[in-house]
Amino acid sequence: MQKPPATEIPKCYDPKLVEKSWYQHWLKHGYFEASSRAKKKPYSIVIPPPNITGILHMGHALNNTLQDILIRYKRMSGFEALWMPGTDHAGIATQNVVEKSLKEEGLTRHALGREKFLERVWKWREKYGNTIIRQLQRLGCSCDWKRTRFTMDEGLSRAVREVFVRLYEKGLIYRGKYIINWCPRCQTALSDEEVQHKEVTGHLYYLKYEIEDSGGQTVTIATTRPETMLGDSAIGYHPADERYRHLQGKTAILPLLGRRLRVIQDEGIDPQFGTGVLKITPAHDPVDFNLAGKHGLEAINIFRPDGTLNENAGPFAGLDRFEARRKIIAELEDRRIISETKEHVHAIGHCYRCQTVVEPTLSLQWFVHMKPLAKPAIAAVKEGRTVFTPKRWSKVYLDWMNNIKDWCVSRQIWWGHRIPVWYCVHCRTAEVINAIEAGAGNKSRVGAGVYTEPGMTVSLETPATCGVCGGTDLVQDPDVLDTWFSSWLWPFSTFGWPEKNKDLSYFYPTSCLITGYEIIFFWVARMMMAGLEFMGKEPFHQVYIHGIVRDETGAKMSKSLGNAVDPIRVIDQYGADALRYAIVSITSEGQDVYASEEKIEVGRNFSNKIWNAARFVLMNLDSKLASSRVPKRTALSSIDRWILSRLNQAILRVTWALEQNRFNEAVSTLYDFFWHEFCDWYLELAKPTIKSRSTQWTLACVLGDALKLLHPFMPFITEEIWQRLPHKGATLMTSDWPKADKRWIDKKMESEVALVIGEIQAIRNVRSAWQINPKESVTVAIKTTRTKEMQVLKDYSTTIVQMAKVSSLQIGRNIKRPKESAVANVGRVETYVILSGLVDIQVERQRIEAALTDVEKMIRGLRGRLVNQDFLTKAPKEIVDKERKKAEELEDRKRRLEENLRTLE
């Protein structure tokens, strides 16, 4: 794209005029595309597929900016860099959204029927499903969009069926009747990882159960869920608990319903909880379910799918579970069955999608046996074939994998991958159905749990006939698979697996996965297992775990809290580059990110600084001189050699930081180099020689390489400026990543210029501290006992005079501090700035004393907070650290004020 001459560069940078046009240009020319036919080393990343219901939030902005940084860096470093994009069908979330829209029309999915409802979901997906893709493009993401996949497209659906069948044939997928997490709102099973546990203050109710034929004797049992007593089939105690030996062989009577309950003994019962006696409800508690299996107890389901009580609840049938709890408590109190009620804090499971309290429920579901799959995935991390950054997350991963439970993969919804299982109506005789369907009924005897069903066919394709009887009346299992069942195949299914092809062999295993810690169990661990099981190799070499984006107080950003920052609004206001820079600059390795409007403005300010500096360079650049051959080192001024040395140091540090995934260290290095060293010092120091051939070449070289280093972080503004510089190639994004030339690194020159800069800064700081009029020149004396330092300062004395506005400069060994002078130390060099005649000593003394009083008052207030244990324990760590830093800054300010006060003595 041809850019206008340098003289026409706009005064102000407007991202709206730049970002859209450059993104379309990159797309049009296929710069994001990668090919397995390339004769380069591959570098590949698969995007964590956002839900089709999603819109861009700050978490997406962080996650995808980090991925884009790596892809752009590796592309410029000579790799065939592929960023594989796609979206997730998000089963429960998408179904909920479409059901809400149906509700507005007065319809339900059941009224429409399954086929018509799915047609509506596909139409919704066509209309809204790519919203987040367009938003990611606004952010500047350089994905190979022609490869965009969807977890329910034809190829990925084939992969899902293939995996289900293979695992079933290996005995790793089974159908069984176990306690699962049931969401009454979504009316589906949930895996353990889909349940969010929240601490809730509830009550512990102490209920009296009568012992049969004991003359009215009772035993007291504590429970947090009195409504589940309606499903009790026994009570029990620990065999070593002497308090209850008299209950051995007895029978208890269930309050309200009068059901006879066995009394059992089991070492798994905790004698310390409650009274030591446990009410056993096998259909609604996982511990009780296991006890029932050992003791052959009946499991009585008291809930319907919507959370109302069923016929097993007797007079409470039809009531909502929480309404039933209130009525049961009231009746128990009326009958004086409740002996005591205590407040009790406990963790309650909630559905991760709708936040409804889940019910542990005995249900017939499909499961994946995980331990055999976990074993090689554990080894891959222990052996270092997959490395977590930060390292601490590998322990979290291993702890979970070592204690992994079987995965409930069936969901009772309609949107998703239908389970590839068919049942023969003819083979499912009344006797068989009764034996099997007991798992879906309300009462059953708890046994082995796993079901083998006659006339059941598991197949990649829809079978025409039953494999047992040859009948054609087949019915497919109505359930769909957990959304994560397709997502765990993402690193290889997106490349066409199960078909063998060039893409799969070239780009798999992928190079790096970037994701948040909240889905290590949902997704990362499962992808490791699937990759090793079906590809024989771990799916990625590196896993970079970033934190959650929070507001400044430490609260997680959310619409409901009103503290969410909308990335698209930020892009509209400040530009994508400003957002990208800001969010990366505040992202420490693996730590949560504390974002705010103020921090985003820093990104906007840096964009403006880059633009203004580039505009100054371009307006002073002679393209012929700038693009001339590399000058001899001896032809360069000391200032040119200094900035070239600093540039090559920056190249080394930024490259190292990116290789280590230390993104914020990379941008910090770039910010310091570009803003402070290049803009604040080099451009000022180079002005006297700016038209020389050596400085012209240096300006173009340093700005060009700085733009390359900045490009992965801020792609739009860097491309816009680079196109106006003398350059080779069509686009910055495919230009070569700068390589540090150690021949240009001159540490002696760096230390000399650092001394000079330090002196100029010291004099400027004194001027600022004493509020000396910028138009006034100052008299300065510099004392140093070191010959080399003295010579450097004398060599650069003209520069010091000009840049610090000095009227008289004296440099020597035996200089004594003049009266009424301020002192500043630069290492072992003492600098004296004469104040007499420039400031009113009496007024300044009063000003400093007043400022000192204010600072001491603020320090006392902060110290009070920092010794307050309530504040230290309850406030987020980042807030406490911020207050400590503020206290340190105030102490430093106090010291400086005290020094200034002593100056006036």
Salt bridges, closest charged atoms under 4 A:
GLU33 OE2 - LYS146 NZ 3.16
ASP68 OD2 - ARG72 NE 2.80
ASP68 OD2 - ARG580 NH1 2.85
GLU80 OE1 - LYS40 NZ 3.88
ASP88 OD1 - HIS89 ND1 3.99
GLU99 OE1 - ARG109 NE 3.34
GLU105 OE2 - ARG120 NH2 2.46
ASP144 OD2 - ARG147 NE 2.99
ASP153 OD2 - ARG149 NE 3.02
GLU162 OE1 - ARG158 NH2 3.62
GLU162 OE2 - ARG166 NE 2.94
GLU193 OE1 - ARG526 NH2 2.77
GLU194 OE1 - ARG411 NH2 2.60
GLU212 OE1 - ARG260 NH2 2.83
GLU227 OE1 - ARG325 NE 2.81
ASP232 OD1 - LYS279 NZ 2.96
ASP241 OD2 - ARG243 NH2 2.69
GLU242 OE1 - ARG245 NE 2.94
ASP266 OD2 - LYS294 NZ 2.94
ASP266 OD2 - HIS295 NE2 2.81
GLU323 OE2 - LYS327 NZ 3.92
GLU331 OE2 - ARG335 NH2 2.71
GLU340 OE2 - LYS342 NZ 3.87
GLU359 OE1 - ARG225 NH2 2.47
GLU359 OE2 - ARG321 NH1 2.94
GLU383 OE1 - ARG385 NH2 2.94
ASP399 OD2 - LYS395 NZ 2.92
ASP406 OD1 - HIS369 ND1 3.06
GLU437 OE2 - ARG428 NH2 3.00
GLU453 OE2 - ARG175 NH1 2.09
GLU453 OE1 - ARG428 NH1 3.08
GLU461 OE2 - ARG158 NH1 3.16
ASP482 OD2 - ARG411 NH2 3.17
ASP503 OD2 - ARG147 NH1 2.78
GLU533 OE2 - LYS170 NZ 2.79
GLU538 OE1 - ARG385 NH1 3.00
GLU552 OE2 - LYS882 NZ 3.80
ASP572 OD1 - ARG138 NH2 2.67
ASP592 OD2 - ARG550 NE 2.69
GLU597 OE1 - ARG569 NH2 2.91
GLU659 OE2 - LYS74 NZ 3.11
GLU665 OE2 - ARG662 NH1 3.04
GLU677 OE2 - ARG646 NE 2.90
ASP680 OD1 - LYS609 NZ 3.61
ASP680 OD2 - HIS676 ND1 3.22
GLU684 OE2 - LYS687 NZ 3.20
GLU720 OE1 - LYS3 NZ 2.99
GLU720 OE2 - ARG724 NH2 2.87
ASP741 OD2 - ARG743 NH2 2.90
ASP746 OD2 - ARG633 NH2 2.66
GLU750 OE1 - ARG646 NH1 2.73
GLU752 OE2 - LYS748 NZ 2.78
GLU789 OE2 - ARG786 NE 3.66
GLU844 OE1 - ARG847 NH2 2.59
ASP870 OD1 - LYS874 NZ 3.29
ASP881 OD2 - LYS877 NZ 2.82
ASP881 OD1 - ARG884 NH1 3.96
GLU883 OE1 - ARG865 NH1 2.72
GLU883 OE2 - LYS886 NZ 3.30
GLU891 OE2 - ARG863 NH2 2.51
ASP892 OD1 - ARG895 NH2 3.55
ASP892 OD2 - ARG896 NE 3.27
